[in-house]
Amino acid sequence: MSAQATTFDWDLIQRYNAAGPRYTSYPTAVQFTDAFCAQDYLEQADRSNVSGTPLSIYVHIPFCSHLCFYCGCNKIVTKNMAKGDAYLERLLKEIALQGKLFDTGRLAEQMHFGGGTPTFYDLPRIERILDAVGSNFNLYREPKRDFSIEIDPRTVDPDTIAGLHELGFNRMSIGVQDFDPAVQKAVHRIQSAEQTLSIMHAARDAQVRSVNVDLIYGLPMQSASSLDTTIRAVIDADPDRICIFNYAHLPERFPPQRRINDDDLPSADEKLVMLQSTVETLMTAGYRYIGMDHFAKPQDELSLAQDHGHLHRNFQGYTTHAECDLVGIGVSSIASVHDCYSQNHYGLDDYYRCIDEDRIPVARGLTLDADDRLRKHVIMQLMCFGTLDFSEIETEHDIDFSDYFRLELERLREMEADGLLTLTSGHLSVTAAGWTLVRNISAVFDKYLPQTSKQRFSRFI
């Protein structure tokens, strides 16, 4: 099945509209435990050097100058650069500590600055971080590299964009969410279309290779009509990728969301209309539906990775370079190295204490066993490609697929009867109707989900 083929069956979506993971990892972060410690991470990093696989570097900048009410990220709202500088010094130390763990021959093909707001820092401070990464890791400088940074248009100007490109960033992700003034007021993010579009044009003028735009549907005061106006304005600016995320209203988990009036939120049916309209509009405009939240032009590396079997899903969503080990740097950042996931301390005090004592600041994580690796393989194949070749799974993991997943196949046959997928001898294919529900299909293989409180996850709509 082509991953961009999708149809909306309202009845199916209503019936399958349950809470569940987004599967940016398997097992999910809910399974991380503090029984996993820094020593476990060090051992996994050492083992990873045997493979010599490339690296992907994630750098977390937690600071934001303004509070967006919808946000569920780990962030610190401040305009005090002294706090930013105190963090910067620890970040540089962690880069050096992490760099010692990995063989210098391993190329770092990917690097991503996320947040928070990475552009909370000015160009000289960002350059210091880049210099540290380049001094401690073998950064790949050829066009194949993916060096990306998240941009808040309110914190930059065209000269900043040109400067970021000169520093080596060839991908930029620009936060939009929605251009409608009523929506922006309701979520406390005032950002004019003119301001945002000028930054997108500046990225084009600087010859940034790829520009991504982030949007959200389901925000307070939002309607299908207002969102469509935003979508069409974004399309006119011609980004290479567009991500449209479902707003998950979980005020019990994310305190800033308590400032959002529940009565201002669109209903589940209204959100479905928004999603359906957005998918149809973007595909009509020539974008390919990669899956979940992501759209890309057919010639974009994300589309090509899906075509050639190299698409991957990690904590930043869909990405390329599936073979990379992910090194997470900064407070709360998550790594995926060899057979483990690890997460740094979530609070600044604990993070600073570890760095000041020259210790890797890992707080929790998980070492994957053989069953985890098997189910991870299955779930990622479904999430990225919508297909499973049972013989391929059997060969790599030395199992009999039909026997090992006997109970899962029984559940999948119920989904097949509903038209979400087709099962033939040794093969599974997600249908066009099932592609919008691929996380539900993937959840069949999640052995942890029945024991996990589904309140920890958002619903599909």
NUTOR-925596 format. One line per field, with one value per residue (C-alpha): residue number from 0; residue in one letter; x, y, z. Coordinates in nm, 4 decimals. Layout:
BEGIN
sekol [NUM | ...]
ronu [A | ...]
xx [X | ...]
yy [Y | ...]
zz [Z | ...]
! end
This chain:
BEGIN
sekol [0 | 1 | 2 | 3 | 4 | 5 | 6 | 7 | 8 | 9 | 10 | 11 | 12 | 13 | 14 | 15 | 16 | 17 | 18 | 19 | 20 | 21 | 22 | 23 | 24 | 25 | 26 | 27 | 28 | 29 | 30 | 31 | 32 | 33 | 34 | 35 | 36 | 37 | 38 | 39 | 40 | 41 | 42 | 43 | 44 | 45 | 46 | 47 | 48 | 49 | 50 | 51 | 52 | 53 | 54 | 55 | 56 | 57 | 58 | 59 | 60 | 61 | 62 | 63 | 64 | 65 | 66 | 67 | 68 | 69 | 70 | 71 | 72 | 73 | 74 | 75 | 76 | 77 | 78 | 79 | 80 | 81 | 82 | 83 | 84 | 85 | 86 | 87 | 88 | 89 | 90 | 91 | 92 | 93 | 94 | 95 | 96 | 97 | 98 | 99 | 100 | 101 | 102 | 103 | 104 | 105 | 106 | 107 | 108 | 109 | 110 | 111 | 112 | 113 | 114 | 115 | 116 | 117 | 118 | 119 | 120 | 121 | 122 | 123 | 124 | 125 | 126 | 127 | 128 | 129 | 130 | 131 | 132 | 133 | 134 | 135 | 136 | 137 | 138 | 139 | 140 | 141 | 142 | 143 | 144 | 145 | 146 | 147 | 148 | 149 | 150 | 151 | 152 | 153 | 154 | 155 | 156 | 157 | 158 | 159 | 160 | 161 | 162 | 163 | 164 | 165 | 166 | 167 | 168 | 169 | 170 | 171 | 172 | 173 | 174 | 175 | 176 | 177 | 178 | 179 | 180 | 181 | 182 | 183 | 184 | 185 | 186 | 187 | 188 | 189 | 190 | 191 | 192 | 193 | 194 | 195 | 196 | 197 | 198 | 199 | 200 | 201 | 202 | 203 | 204 | 205 | 206 | 207 | 208 | 209 | 210 | 211 | 212 | 213 | 214 | 215 | 216 | 217 | 218 | 219 | 220 | 221 | 222 | 223 | 224 | 225 | 226 | 227 | 228 | 229 | 230 | 231 | 232 | 233 | 234 | 235 | 236 | 237 | 238 | 239 | 240 | 241 | 242 | 243 | 244 | 245 | 246 | 247 | 248 | 249 | 250 | 251 | 252 | 253 | 254 | 255 | 256 | 257 | 258 | 259 | 260 | 261 | 262 | 263 | 264 | 265 | 266 | 267 | 268 | 269 | 270 | 271 | 272 | 273 | 274 | 275 | 276 | 277 | 278 | 279 | 280 | 281 | 282 | 283 | 284 | 285 | 286 | 287 | 288 | 289 | 290 | 291 | 292 | 293 | 294 | 295 | 296 | 297 | 298 | 299 | 300 | 301 | 302 | 303 | 304 | 305 | 306 | 307 | 308 | 309 | 310 | 311 | 312 | 313 | 314 | 315 | 316 | 317 | 318 | 319 | 320 | 321 | 322 | 323 | 324 | 325 | 326 | 327 | 328 | 329 | 330 | 331 | 332 | 333 | 334 | 335 | 336 | 337 | 338 | 339 | 340 | 341 | 342 | 343 | 344 | 345 | 346 | 347 | 348 | 349 | 350 | 351 | 352 | 353 | 354 | 355 | 356 | 357 | 358 | 359 | 360 | 361 | 362 | 363 | 364 | 365 | 366 | 367 | 368 | 369 | 370 | 371 | 372 | 373 | 374 | 375 | 376 | 377 | 378 | 379 | 380 | 381 | 382 | 383 | 384 | 385 | 386 | 387 | 388 | 389 | 390 | 391 | 392 | 393 | 394 | 395 | 396 | 397 | 398 | 399 | 400 | 401 | 402 | 403 | 404 | 405 | 406 | 407 | 408 | 409 | 410 | 411 | 412 | 413 | 414 | 415 | 416 | 417 | 418 | 419 | 420 | 421 | 422 | 423 | 424 | 425 | 426 | 427 | 428 | 429 | 430 | 431 | 432 | 433 | 434 | 435 | 436 | 437 | 438 | 439 | 440 | 441 | 442 | 443 | 444 | 445 | 446 | 447 | 448 | 449 | 450 | 451 | 452 | 453 | 454 | 455 | 456 | 457 | 458 | 459 | 460]
ronu [M | S | A | Q | A | T | T | F | D | W | D | L | I | Q | R | Y | N | A | A | G | P | R | Y | T | S | Y | P | T | A | V | Q | F | T | D | A | F | C | A | Q | D | Y | L | E | Q | A | D | R | S | N | V | S | G | T | P | L | S | I | Y | V | H | I | P | F | C | S | H | L | C | F | Y | C | G | C | N | K | I | V | T | K | N | M | A | K | G | D | A | Y | L | E | R | L | L | K | E | I | A | L | Q | G | K | L | F | D | T | G | R | L | A | E | Q | M | H | F | G | G | G | T | P | T | F | Y | D | L | P | R | I | E | R | I | L | D | A | V | G | S | N | F | N | L | Y | R | E | P | K | R | D | F | S | I | E | I | D | P | R | T | V | D | P | D | T | I | A | G | L | H | E | L | G | F | N | R | M | S | I | G | V | Q | D | F | D | P | A | V | Q | K | A | V | H | R | I | Q | S | A | E | Q | T | L | S | I | M | H | A | A | R | D | A | Q | V | R | S | V | N | V | D | L | I | Y | G | L | P | M | Q | S | A | S | S | L | D | T | T | I | R | A | V | I | D | A | D | P | D | R | I | C | I | F | N | Y | A | H | L | P | E | R | F | P | P | Q | R | R | I | N | D | D | D | L | P | S | A | D | E | K | L | V | M | L | Q | S | T | V | E | T | L | M | T | A | G | Y | R | Y | I | G | M | D | H | F | A | K | P | Q | D | E | L | S | L | A | Q | D | H | G | H | L | H | R | N | F | Q | G | Y | T | T | H | A | E | C | D | L | V | G | I | G | V | S | S | I | A | S | V | H | D | C | Y | S | Q | N | H | Y | G | L | D | D | Y | Y | R | C | I | D | E | D | R | I | P | V | A | R | G | L | T | L | D | A | D | D | R | L | R | K | H | V | I | M | Q | L | M | C | F | G | T | L | D | F | S | E | I | E | T | E | H | D | I | D | F | S | D | Y | F | R | L | E | L | E | R | L | R | E | M | E | A | D | G | L | L | T | L | T | S | G | H | L | S | V | T | A | A | G | W | T | L | V | R | N | I | S | A | V | F | D | K | Y | L | P | Q | T | S | K | Q | R | F | S | R | F | I]
xx [0.0000 | 0.1198 | 0.1472 | -0.0154 | -0.3386 | -0.6038 | -0.9773 | -1.1938 | -1.4549 | -1.6372 | -1.7995 | -1.4681 | -1.2891 | -1.5629 | -1.5476 | -1.1683 | -1.1230 | -0.9417 | -0.6442 | -0.3081 | 0.0602 | 0.1896 | 0.4758 | 0.7659 | 0.9351 | 0.8583 | 0.8492 | 0.7136 | 0.8561 | 0.5874 | 0.7940 | 1.1132 | 1.2277 | 1.4836 | 1.6204 | 1.8034 | 2.0980 | 2.3901 | 2.6101 | 2.3621 | 2.3766 | 2.7574 | 2.7570 | 2.5106 | 2.7154 | 3.0260 | 2.8465 | 2.7156 | 3.0718 | 3.1142 | 2.8524 | 2.9995 | 2.6569 | 2.6172 | 2.4929 | 2.2083 | 2.2560 | 1.9601 | 2.0219 | 1.7445 | 1.7097 | 1.4322 | 1.3829 | 1.0910 | 1.0320 | 0.6551 | 0.4157 | 0.1954 | -0.1032 | -0.1286 | 0.2316 | 0.3168 | 0.6940 | 0.9512 | 1.0193 | 1.1231 | 0.9525 | 1.1940 | 1.3482 | 1.6488 | 1.9510 | 2.1561 | 1.9509 | 2.0181 | 2.3924 | 2.4026 | 2.2378 | 2.4639 | 2.7782 | 2.6378 | 2.5245 | 2.8768 | 3.0126 | 2.7616 | 2.8539 | 3.2144 | 3.1094 | 2.8930 | 3.1546 | 3.4007 | 3.1641 | 3.1512 | 3.4260 | 3.5442 | 3.5063 | 3.1286 | 2.9748 | 2.7055 | 2.4785 | 2.1895 | 2.1641 | 1.8514 | 1.8104 | 1.4713 | 1.2947 | 1.1543 | 1.2770 | 1.6287 | 1.6248 | 1.5936 | 1.9739 | 2.1349 | 2.3705 | 2.6954 | 2.5566 | 2.4246 | 2.7650 | 2.9288 | 2.7049 | 2.7806 | 3.1533 | 3.1337 | 2.9410 | 3.1878 | 3.4839 | 3.3473 | 3.1652 | 3.2519 | 2.9957 | 2.9148 | 2.9484 | 2.8364 | 2.4930 | 2.3569 | 2.3611 | 2.0450 | 2.1161 | 1.7860 | 1.6619 | 1.3182 | 1.2315 | 0.9913 | 0.9338 | 0.8832 | 1.2457 | 1.4301 | 1.4639 | 1.5859 | 1.9479 | 1.9205 | 1.7927 | 2.0834 | 2.3233 | 2.1820 | 2.2281 | 2.5866 | 2.6477 | 2.5424 | 2.1710 | 2.0151 | 1.6684 | 1.4419 | 1.1126 | 0.8916 | 0.6157 | 0.2866 | -0.0019 | -0.2759 | -0.2858 | -0.6340 | -0.6126 | -0.8895 | -0.7105 | -0.3783 | -0.5306 | -0.6908 | -0.3551 | -0.1444 | 0.0688 | 0.0331 | 0.2160 | 0.1073 | 0.0974 | 0.3169 | 0.5832 | 0.5843 | 0.5773 | 0.8649 | 1.0785 | 0.9814 | 1.0777 | 1.4051 | 1.4822 | 1.4238 | 1.6399 | 1.9170 | 1.8842 | 1.7936 | 1.7456 | 1.4245 | 1.1612 | 0.9011 | 0.5917 | 0.4188 | 0.0438 | -0.2087 | -0.5747 | -0.8249 | -0.7197 | -0.9674 | -1.1727 | -1.0547 | -1.2887 | -1.2464 | -1.2804 | -1.0190 | -0.7756 | -0.8281 | -0.7336 | -0.4084 | -0.3388 | -0.3790 | -0.1536 | 0.1112 | 0.0803 | 0.1315 | 0.4636 | 0.5691 | 0.7321 | 0.8870 | 0.7184 | 0.4094 | 0.3220 | -0.0267 | -0.0602 | -0.3720 | -0.4035 | -0.4292 | -0.6074 | -0.4605 | -0.4689 | -0.4168 | -0.0730 | 0.0171 | -0.0714 | -0.0522 | -0.3474 | -0.5636 | -0.5748 | -0.7677 | -1.1457 | -1.2858 | -1.5980 | -1.3843 | -1.2508 | -1.3949 | -1.5830 | -1.4439 | -1.6598 | -1.5340 | -1.1749 | -1.2340 | -1.3677 | -1.0513 | -0.8259 | -1.0121 | -1.0192 | -0.6492 | -0.5424 | -0.7461 | -0.6237 | -0.2585 | -0.2753 | -0.4533 | -0.1686 | 0.0810 | 0.1962 | 0.2343 | 0.0712 | 0.3643 | 0.1531 | 0.0160 | 0.0910 | 0.3461 | 0.3214 | 0.6055 | 0.6618 | 0.7230 | 1.0876 | 1.1593 | 1.3954 | 1.1126 | 0.9107 | 1.2162 | 1.3025 | 0.9551 | 0.9887 | 1.3309 | 1.2620 | 1.4708 | 1.1920 | 1.2169 | 1.0185 | 1.1765 | 1.1016 | 1.0914 | 0.8365 | 0.9059 | 1.2644 | 1.5249 | 1.8512 | 1.6902 | 2.0270 | 2.1466 | 2.1945 | 2.0306 | 2.2365 | 2.0222 | 2.1907 | 2.0347 | 1.7792 | 1.5025 | 1.6392 | 1.5910 | 1.8501 | 1.8211 | 2.1589 | 2.2153 | 1.9520 | 1.8385 | 1.6383 | 1.7532 | 1.6321 | 1.8255 | 1.7051 | 1.3868 | 1.4638 | 1.7469 | 1.8754 | 1.9303 | 2.0704 | 2.3142 | 2.4282 | 2.5252 | 2.7082 | 2.8910 | 3.0083 | 3.1224 | 2.8554 | 2.6330 | 2.2917 | 2.0816 | 1.7869 | 1.5899 | 1.5515 | 1.5006 | 1.7113 | 1.5227 | 1.4968 | 1.4467 | 1.0682 | 1.0934 | 1.3204 | 1.0842 | 0.7735 | 0.9597 | 1.0472 | 0.6853 | 0.5365 | 0.7873 | 0.7220 | 0.3525 | 0.3937 | 0.6369 | 0.5220 | 0.1825 | 0.2973 | 0.4449 | 0.6296 | 0.6110 | 0.9080 | 1.1320 | 1.0389 | 1.0870 | 1.4338 | 1.5603 | 1.4181 | 1.4193 | 1.0499 | 0.7404 | 0.5294 | 0.1896 | 0.2707 | 0.4411 | 0.1650 | -0.1305 | -0.3398 | -0.2456 | -0.3506 | -0.6899 | -0.7426 | -0.6130 | -0.8711 | -1.1407 | -0.9808 | -0.9640 | -1.3393 | -1.3782 | -1.1728 | -0.8645 | -0.6189 | -0.5808 | -0.4158 | -0.2858 | -0.0467 | 0.2587 | 0.1663 | -0.0255 | -0.1234 | -0.2953 | -0.5805 | -0.6552 | -0.9293 | -0.6894 | -0.4042 | -0.5697 | -0.5939 | -0.2469 | -0.1580 | -0.4602 | -0.3388 | 0.0137 | -0.1174 | -0.2253 | 0.1436 | 0.2095 | 0.2374 | 0.2566 | -0.0577 | -0.3108 | -0.1213 | -0.0677 | -0.3202 | -0.4580 | -0.5060 | -0.1346 | -0.1999 | -0.4068 | -0.7017 | -0.6846 | -0.9357]
yy [0.0000 | 0.3471 | 0.5221 | 0.8330 | 0.6511 | 0.7219 | 0.7464 | 0.8658 | 0.6247 | 0.8181 | 0.5117 | 0.3266 | 0.6269 | 0.6809 | 0.3163 | 0.3032 | 0.6466 | 0.5189 | 0.6495 | 0.5034 | 0.5717 | 0.7596 | 0.5087 | 0.7451 | 0.4560 | 0.1041 | 0.0394 | 0.3867 | 0.6263 | 0.5125 | 0.1980 | 0.3831 | 0.3142 | 0.4618 | 0.1097 | 0.1932 | 0.4153 | 0.5988 | 0.2882 | 0.0958 | 0.3725 | 0.3696 | -0.0046 | 0.0318 | 0.3150 | 0.0985 | -0.1891 | 0.0462 | 0.1298 | -0.2278 | -0.1693 | 0.1615 | 0.2862 | 0.6602 | 0.8927 | 1.1383 | 1.4175 | 1.5778 | 1.8952 | 2.0199 | 2.3921 | 2.4194 | 2.7967 | 2.9961 | 3.3690 | 3.3217 | 3.0566 | 2.8862 | 2.7398 | 2.4284 | 2.3166 | 1.9841 | 2.0053 | 2.0353 | 2.4089 | 2.6935 | 3.0259 | 3.3121 | 3.6164 | 3.6064 | 3.5183 | 3.4574 | 3.1416 | 3.0523 | 3.1025 | 2.8845 | 2.6089 | 2.6683 | 2.6030 | 2.2685 | 2.1797 | 2.2300 | 2.0062 | 1.7324 | 1.7441 | 1.6753 | 1.3946 | 1.2307 | 1.2714 | 1.0581 | 0.7611 | 0.7232 | 0.6311 | 0.9283 | 0.7290 | 0.7263 | 0.9963 | 1.2165 | 1.2380 | 1.4054 | 1.6808 | 1.8456 | 2.1394 | 2.1228 | 2.2749 | 2.4787 | 2.7384 | 2.6845 | 3.0368 | 3.1647 | 3.1762 | 3.4257 | 3.3254 | 3.3482 | 3.1151 | 2.8700 | 2.8792 | 2.7853 | 2.4794 | 2.3817 | 2.4251 | 2.1970 | 1.9314 | 1.9551 | 1.9243 | 1.6155 | 1.4341 | 1.3611 | 1.5871 | 1.4959 | 1.8044 | 1.6638 | 1.7407 | 1.4088 | 1.5491 | 1.6619 | 1.9503 | 2.0982 | 2.3536 | 2.4524 | 2.8168 | 3.0439 | 3.3256 | 3.5719 | 3.5289 | 3.5712 | 3.7993 | 3.7298 | 3.7959 | 3.5315 | 3.2777 | 3.3531 | 3.3216 | 2.9845 | 2.8551 | 2.9799 | 2.7883 | 2.4674 | 2.4206 | 2.3030 | 2.2196 | 2.4506 | 2.3727 | 2.6769 | 2.6818 | 2.8258 | 2.6379 | 2.8684 | 3.2192 | 3.3023 | 3.5883 | 3.4432 | 3.1088 | 3.2771 | 3.4793 | 3.1675 | 2.9824 | 3.2888 | 3.2811 | 3.6038 | 3.5622 | 3.7350 | 3.5582 | 3.8325 | 3.7796 | 3.4035 | 3.4056 | 3.6546 | 3.4046 | 3.1245 | 3.3442 | 3.4308 | 3.0598 | 3.0244 | 3.3266 | 3.1738 | 2.8526 | 2.6380 | 2.2929 | 2.1996 | 2.4012 | 2.2374 | 2.4010 | 2.2810 | 2.3245 | 2.2064 | 2.1147 | 2.1022 | 2.4273 | 2.6502 | 2.8866 | 2.6935 | 2.5918 | 2.3963 | 2.7218 | 2.9136 | 2.6240 | 2.5925 | 2.9593 | 2.8908 | 2.5751 | 2.7559 | 3.0416 | 2.7895 | 2.6035 | 2.9290 | 2.9702 | 2.6326 | 2.4454 | 2.1053 | 1.9382 | 2.0120 | 1.8550 | 1.8944 | 1.7651 | 1.6738 | 1.8961 | 1.6640 | 1.8434 | 1.6847 | 1.9605 | 1.7073 | 1.6366 | 1.9755 | 2.2629 | 2.5434 | 2.3801 | 2.4613 | 2.8174 | 2.6958 | 2.7149 | 2.3683 | 2.5221 | 2.6828 | 2.3479 | 2.1960 | 1.8673 | 1.5339 | 1.5542 | 1.9053 | 1.7884 | 1.5033 | 1.7482 | 1.9569 | 1.6566 | 1.5232 | 1.8625 | 1.9212 | 1.5847 | 1.6356 | 1.9932 | 1.9035 | 1.6009 | 1.8047 | 2.0576 | 1.7794 | 1.6795 | 1.3151 | 1.1804 | 1.0093 | 0.9004 | 1.0236 | 1.3976 | 1.4266 | 1.5433 | 1.5960 | 1.6780 | 1.3672 | 1.4625 | 1.5375 | 1.3008 | 1.1925 | 1.0653 | 0.9042 | 0.7326 | 0.5814 | 0.4617 | 0.3086 | 0.1500 | 0.3917 | 0.5806 | 0.5817 | 0.7053 | 0.8451 | 1.1005 | 1.3797 | 1.1926 | 1.0572 | 1.0964 | 0.9550 | 0.7696 | 0.4744 | 0.3177 | 0.5945 | 0.5710 | 0.8753 | 1.0634 | 1.2923 | 1.5958 | 1.8416 | 1.8342 | 1.5708 | 1.4644 | 1.1029 | 0.8800 | 0.5537 | 0.3840 | 0.0199 | -0.1771 | 0.0914 | 0.4058 | 0.6575 | 0.9933 | 1.2698 | 1.4278 | 1.6290 | 1.9055 | 2.1578 | 2.1080 | 1.7339 | 1.7868 | 2.0533 | 1.8403 | 1.5515 | 1.7731 | 1.9592 | 1.6209 | 1.5179 | 1.2471 | 1.1535 | 1.2912 | 0.9829 | 0.9494 | 0.6573 | 0.4326 | 0.0802 | -0.1998 | -0.3798 | -0.7578 | -0.9869 | -0.9532 | -0.5726 | -0.5682 | -0.7954 | -0.5937 | -0.2691 | -0.3987 | -0.4933 | -0.1671 | 0.0530 | -0.1335 | -0.0679 | 0.2964 | 0.3751 | 0.1568 | 0.0062 | -0.3435 | -0.6538 | -0.9361 | -1.2214 | -1.4084 | -1.1035 | -1.0788 | -1.4528 | -1.4492 | -1.1560 | -1.2684 | -1.6490 | -1.6986 | -1.8460 | -1.5340 | -1.7056 | -1.9016 | -1.6189 | -1.3699 | -1.6087 | -1.3915 | -1.0721 | -1.2241 | -1.3102 | -0.9447 | -0.8354 | -1.0536 | -0.8516 | -0.5365 | -0.7047 | -0.7645 | -0.3903 | -0.3091 | -0.1676 | -0.4187 | -0.7284 | -1.0505 | -1.2920 | -1.5836 | -1.4347 | -1.0711 | -0.7812 | -0.4615 | -0.1612 | -0.0377 | 0.3213 | 0.3246 | 0.1793 | 0.4238 | 0.6940 | 0.4332 | 0.2849 | 0.3541 | 0.1414 | -0.1413 | -0.1080 | -0.1165 | -0.4779 | -0.5735 | -0.3637 | -0.6092 | -0.3290 | -0.1395 | -0.3536 | -0.2805 | 0.0881 | 0.3506 | 0.4792 | 0.8149 | 0.8607 | 0.8848 | 1.1066 | 0.9891 | 0.9720 | 1.2574]
zz [0.0000 | -0.0791 | 0.2561 | 0.1122 | 0.0236 | 0.2834 | 0.3118 | 0.6001 | 0.7298 | 1.0013 | 1.1532 | 1.1834 | 1.3268 | 1.5840 | 1.6924 | 1.7081 | 1.8654 | 2.1736 | 2.3683 | 2.2843 | 2.2144 | 1.9142 | 1.8916 | 1.8525 | 2.0313 | 2.1382 | 2.4254 | 2.4951 | 2.7526 | 2.9982 | 3.0449 | 3.1379 | 3.4936 | 3.7308 | 3.7752 | 3.4512 | 3.5415 | 3.3852 | 3.4073 | 3.1937 | 2.9368 | 2.9373 | 2.8707 | 2.5830 | 2.4317 | 2.4475 | 2.2746 | 2.0095 | 1.9046 | 1.7800 | 1.5111 | 1.3987 | 1.2912 | 1.2259 | 1.4976 | 1.5276 | 1.7827 | 1.9577 | 2.1607 | 2.3898 | 2.4626 | 2.7248 | 2.7366 | 2.5965 | 2.6247 | 2.6183 | 2.7512 | 2.4920 | 2.6743 | 2.4540 | 2.5004 | 2.6640 | 2.6157 | 2.8922 | 2.8906 | 3.1179 | 3.0503 | 3.1091 | 2.9445 | 3.1760 | 2.9651 | 3.2807 | 3.3280 | 2.9677 | 3.0112 | 3.3235 | 3.1209 | 2.8221 | 3.0270 | 3.1491 | 2.8009 | 2.6663 | 2.9430 | 2.8650 | 2.4967 | 2.5976 | 2.8344 | 2.5702 | 2.2993 | 2.4954 | 2.4789 | 2.1016 | 1.8578 | 1.6543 | 1.3329 | 1.3683 | 1.1525 | 1.3003 | 0.9955 | 1.1741 | 1.4309 | 1.5640 | 1.7999 | 1.9717 | 2.2667 | 2.4184 | 2.1756 | 2.0381 | 1.8971 | 2.2535 | 2.2098 | 1.9757 | 1.6958 | 1.8981 | 2.1656 | 1.9070 | 1.7397 | 2.0710 | 2.0931 | 1.7345 | 1.7883 | 2.0920 | 1.9000 | 1.6122 | 1.8510 | 2.0250 | 1.7444 | 1.3845 | 1.2195 | 0.8609 | 0.6438 | 0.3077 | 0.1535 | 0.2847 | 0.6377 | 0.8166 | 1.0541 | 1.1655 | 1.4144 | 1.5417 | 1.4805 | 1.6665 | 1.4140 | 1.6998 | 1.8083 | 1.4766 | 1.1770 | 0.8210 | 0.9203 | 1.1934 | 0.9402 | 0.7072 | 0.9998 | 1.1053 | 0.7523 | 0.7465 | 1.0699 | 0.8946 | 0.9528 | 0.6286 | 0.7655 | 0.9600 | 1.1303 | 1.1782 | 1.4375 | 1.3111 | 1.4793 | 1.3396 | 1.1910 | 1.3189 | 1.5756 | 1.7958 | 1.8156 | 1.8865 | 2.1688 | 2.3192 | 2.3295 | 2.4180 | 2.1031 | 1.9055 | 1.5772 | 1.2592 | 0.9264 | 0.7785 | 1.0448 | 0.9955 | 0.6174 | 0.6068 | 0.7981 | 0.5604 | 0.2648 | 0.4396 | 0.4672 | 0.0938 | 0.0209 | 0.2320 | 0.0265 | 0.3252 | 0.1759 | 0.3537 | 0.5376 | 0.7608 | 0.9091 | 1.2274 | 1.2622 | 1.5217 | 1.4806 | 1.7650 | 1.9330 | 2.1178 | 1.8952 | 1.5898 | 1.3094 | 0.9898 | 0.7972 | 0.9975 | 0.9803 | 0.6054 | 0.5661 | 0.7529 | 0.5526 | 0.2215 | 0.3314 | 0.4317 | 0.1015 | -0.0869 | 0.0982 | -0.0479 | 0.2478 | 0.1783 | 0.4749 | 0.6799 | 1.0135 | 1.1538 | 1.5083 | 1.6998 | 2.0046 | 2.3046 | 2.5867 | 2.8990 | 3.1629 | 3.4425 | 3.2945 | 3.1482 | 3.3861 | 3.1227 | 2.9463 | 3.2487 | 3.1156 | 2.8115 | 2.8368 | 2.7702 | 2.6171 | 2.3459 | 2.2222 | 1.9034 | 1.9327 | 1.8165 | 1.5026 | 1.4298 | 1.4730 | 1.2320 | 0.9733 | 1.0228 | 0.9754 | 0.6734 | 0.5050 | 0.5782 | 0.4370 | 0.1220 | 0.0730 | 0.1201 | -0.1076 | -0.3750 | -0.3461 | -0.4219 | -0.0753 | 0.0103 | 0.3260 | 0.4989 | 0.7937 | 1.1262 | 1.1252 | 0.8461 | 0.4860 | 0.2418 | -0.1211 | -0.3353 | -0.3971 | -0.0303 | 0.1513 | 0.3819 | 0.0858 | -0.0700 | 0.2572 | 0.2682 | -0.0926 | -0.0320 | 0.3067 | 0.5160 | 0.6898 | 1.0674 | 1.3614 | 1.6760 | 1.9437 | 1.6843 | 1.4694 | 1.1202 | 1.0093 | 0.7735 | 0.8484 | 1.0274 | 1.1018 | 1.3367 | 1.7110 | 1.8707 | 2.1305 | 2.3478 | 2.5037 | 2.7459 | 3.0228 | 2.9721 | 2.6317 | 2.5253 | 2.3615 | 2.1692 | 2.1734 | 2.0801 | 2.2764 | 2.5190 | 2.5624 | 2.8195 | 2.9420 | 3.1124 | 3.4347 | 3.3859 | 3.6353 | 3.6037 | 3.9605 | 3.9139 | 3.5664 | 3.6871 | 3.9816 | 3.7526 | 3.5066 | 3.7826 | 3.9125 | 3.5606 | 3.5391 | 3.2478 | 3.3572 | 3.2783 | 3.5169 | 3.3769 | 3.0788 | 2.9559 | 2.8121 | 2.5366 | 2.5521 | 2.2506 | 2.2649 | 2.2793 | 1.9755 | 1.7838 | 1.8618 | 1.7946 | 1.4483 | 1.3782 | 1.5075 | 1.3246 | 0.9967 | 1.0368 | 1.1371 | 0.8563 | 0.5677 | 0.6514 | 0.5596 | 0.7217 | 0.5484 | 0.8003 | 0.6498 | 0.6899 | 1.0585 | 1.1041 | 0.9485 | 1.1527 | 1.4872 | 1.4499 | 1.5212 | 1.3588 | 1.3114 | 1.3093 | 1.6230 | 1.8149 | 1.7375 | 1.7434 | 1.9764 | 1.7911 | 1.4588 | 1.6029 | 1.6922 | 1.3535 | 1.1804 | 1.3551 | 1.2132 | 0.8735 | 0.8914 | 0.9554 | 0.6479 | 0.8242 | 0.6793 | 0.4659 | 0.5771 | 0.3194 | 0.3531 | 0.5203 | 0.4672 | 0.6218 | 0.4413 | 0.5946 | 0.3752 | 0.2808 | 0.5456 | 0.8023 | 0.7440 | 0.9534 | 1.2328 | 1.1968 | 1.5618 | 1.6620 | 1.4403 | 1.5778 | 1.9348 | 1.8820 | 1.9090 | 2.2224 | 2.5108 | 2.7680 | 2.6700 | 2.8616 | 3.1851 | 3.1079 | 3.2059 | 2.8782 | 3.0458 | 2.9902 | 2.6164 | 2.3905 | 2.1879 | 1.8093 | 1.7703]
! end
